[in-house]
Amino acid sequence: MTIQSDAPLFVAELSADDDRRYDPHALLTLLRTFAVVVLRGMALTPVQQVELTRGLGEPQLDPDTYNRHPENPELLVVDNSGDTPVVGNNIWHTDGSFLRQPIRYTMLRAVVLPTSGGDTLYADLQTAYENMTPQWRDVLAGAIGLHAYDRIAAMRADAHHNPAALAGSSTYTAVRHPIIRAHPDTGAPVLFVNELCLARIESDDGAPIELTVADLIAHATQDQFVYRHRWAAGDVVVWDNARALHRSDFTAALSRVMHRTTTSGDIPQPFTSLGGVK
């Protein structure tokens, strides 16, 4: 059965005896209602994870070529140890917002877990918008966010001791996305922010606005909008980047290895109060 999380209503859970865990069509149906779907007791090889992800959409290669799985490049090995650690995981973000067509779905599978800690946090950006003041909604109506790869490139160059990684900033030029987007399935208004990649917010004519990225992140990540996933062996979590922020909560001293796959998405469309998509 589908079990909503003990706190937030944007999370669903499928138990280890639920066959829908391996059915991409069933997962897509759940993801139209829930931003995050937790799958318990999964047994997946890297090949099987890629194929299950493919059932959700076209797999998206990660620009981090150093940490792609050697036999399955669609799969990213998220390892906090070694010479090429994945960077930015502990900062609130949606995956791939620096792309013209940001990543839609992410599937994360626990491979090696610490004895304690190593949680992942998720924040519901649709509920965050619903709980905004009318004044903030007015300010953000039509606002644009400039999303850039620069910070990730700089962090990777530093963590990998490889200045050549800075070249990614020129590979991925900054893109402009609506701050309030229409959810691609439901048309509902969703706050579209990213602490890692959102460089600035401006009005549609390029003028600065009174709200900052920090203001919006602080609002969206209040406890009432957040689900903390405490990983267990066999866990897989799938989420919709069009609705959920996420970040990891662990220290570099912990041994933690995850396998991540993602799908490509569409160009975000702005929401308008006069009928959804502008």
N, C-alpha and C positions, 0 to 999 in steps of 0.2 A: 504494500500500500504506500501511498504518498503521505509522508509525515512532514508537516511544517515544523520548522525549527522551534525550539522552546521559547524563543523571544520574537525575532522579526518575522513578518509575514512574507518577506520576499525570498525565503529559502525553502526549498523542498528537499526531502531525503528519501531515497529508495533503499530499502533494507537488503541484506545479502541474499534473501530468497526471492527477490523481485526480478523477473526475467526482463523487464523493461530497461534494466541497466545497460543491456547490450543492443538495444534497439534504437538507432538514431532517430527514427520517426517519432517514437515515444518521447525521446529526450527533447526534440524540437517542440513537441506539443507542450511539454512542461515549461520549456524556456519562453514560451509566449505568455505565461502567467507569472513565472518565478524568475528572478534575476540570477539566482544561484541554485544549482541542483547538486546535492551530495549523493554519491554512489558508494555504498558500503560493500566490502568483501569482494572487490574486483580482482580478477586474475587476468592481466593483460601483458602480452609481450610488446616490445616497441612497435613491431609491425601491426599488431592488432590495435594498438592505440591510434596509430596513424589512420588505419582503415575506419575505425569508429569515428574519428574526427572528420574524415572525408565524407561520412554520411551526414554531417552537419553543414558542410560547405567545402569550398575549395581550400585545401591546406595552404597556409601562408608561411613562407620561409622567413626565419628570423635573420635580421642583418648581422647578428653576432655569429660570424662564421667559425670562431674559435670553439664554440661550445655546441655546435650541431652534432647529433649522434653520428658516429663514423659510418654506420650502415644505413641509417634512415635519416637523411638530412632534414626532413620535415619536422623532426623531433629535436627539441632543445634540451640539453642536459643542464639542469639548474643546480649547480654545485657551488657551495660557498667556500670550498677549500681549493687548493691547487693554485697554479700560476695564472689562470684566466677566469677568475670568479665572475659570475653574472652580476651586473651592477644595477643599482636603482630599485631593487626589490623591496627595500624597506621604506620606500617613499610612496605616498598615495598616488596611484596612477590607473589609467585604463591602458590596455596594451595597444601600441601602434598608433596613438593619436597623431603622431607626426606625419603619418601617411595621408595622402589625398583620400584614400579609401581605407579608413582605420580597420583594424582587426575586429571581427564580430564576436566569435566565440573562442574561449580558451578552455582547454582541458588539461588539468594538472594531476599527475599521479605520484603518490608517495612511493619512493624506492628505498631510501635509507632515511630513518627518522632518529632524532635524538631521544634519549630516555625521557626528557621533559623539554617543554618549550617548542619553538619552531612553528608557532601558529600562523595562520593566514587570516587577515581581517578583510571583510567586505562591507561596503557602504552602498545603500540604495539611493541612487541619484534621482529616481522618480519621486520617491517619498520626500527627499530633501527639497525638491522643487515645490511639491504640494504644501510644504510647511514653511515656505518663504513668506515674508511680509508682502503685502501689496506694493509697498514702496520699492522693495528690491526687485519684484517682478517688473515693475515699470521701468526701472533703471536698466534691467537686463534685456528688455524686449528689443530685439534686433541687434543686440551686442554680438561682437565677433571676438573669438579667441585666436591668437597667433600661436600655433603649436610648432615647436622646433626640436630637432634632434641634437642640437649643440651640447646640451648638458649631459646626455647619455654618452656622446662621443668623448667629451672631456673626462668623465668619470672612468670610462673604459680605458682611455689612454693612460690615466694615472694608475688604475688598479692593475693593468697588464704591463706597466712599464714600457709602453709602446706608443710613442708619439704619432706613429702612422695611423692609429685609430681615429685621430682627429679628422681624417679625410672623409669620414662619414658625414660630417657637417655639410660638405659640398655635394655629397651624393643625394642627401635628403634635404631639399630646400624647404624653408618654412611654409606652412599651409595655414589657411584661415578657415575656421569652422565656427558654426553658430554656438553661442554659449547656452542657449536653450534650443535643443534639437527636438524634432519629432521622432518618437521611437519608430523604427522602420516597420514594425509589425502592427502596433496598436495606434500609432499617431499621437500617443500621449506625450505631454511635455516632459523633458528630462534635462536636468542640469548636466552640461558637458564640460567638466573641468579635469585637470590633471596637474598635480603638484610637480611632477617630474618634467613634463614637456610644455606646459602652458606658459609661454614667455610673458604675455601681456594680454589685457582685455581692452577693447576699444569699441566705440560706437561704429555703426555701419559706414560712417563717413571718415573713420580714422581718428576721431577725437578721443582722448582718454575719458574714462568714466570714473565715478567716485568709488566704486567697489574694486577691491584687489583680489588677486588669486588667493592670497592667504585668507581673506574674508570668506570666500566661497568654500575653500577647503575646510575651514573651521566649522562652518555651518553644516556641510554635507557629512562630516565625520563625527557628529555628535552621537553619544552612546545609543540613543533611540533609533538611529538609522544604521547601526553597525552590527554585523554578525561576526563572531570570532570562531573560526573553525580550528578545533584541536584535532590534529591528524592522528589517525590510527592505521595500522598495517592494512593494506588492501583498499584504502580510500582513494577515490577519484572525485575531483570537484570540477564541474563544468559551469561556466558563467558567461553571461551576456555583457560584453564590454559597452554595449549601447545603453546599459542601465547601471552597471556596477563598477565602483572604484574598488581597488584592492591594494593591499600591501602585506609584506611578510613581517613577522615579529620574532626575530631571532638574532643571536650574536654570532660573530664569525667563529667563535670557539666551538660552536655546536657542529656536529657532523650531520649534514642534511643534504640529501640528493633527491631531486624531483625530476620527472619527465614532463615536458610541456609541449603541447601541440596547439595550433591556432588555425582559424579560418579567416579568409579575406572577407571584407564587408563592403558596404556601399558608401557613397558620398553622403555625409550627414546633411540632412535637410532642416532648415529652421522651422520652428514651431510658431504659429501665429494664433491668437485667440479667436480668429474668425474662421476656424475650420481646420486647424491642425497644421498641415504642411503649407509653407508659404509658396 
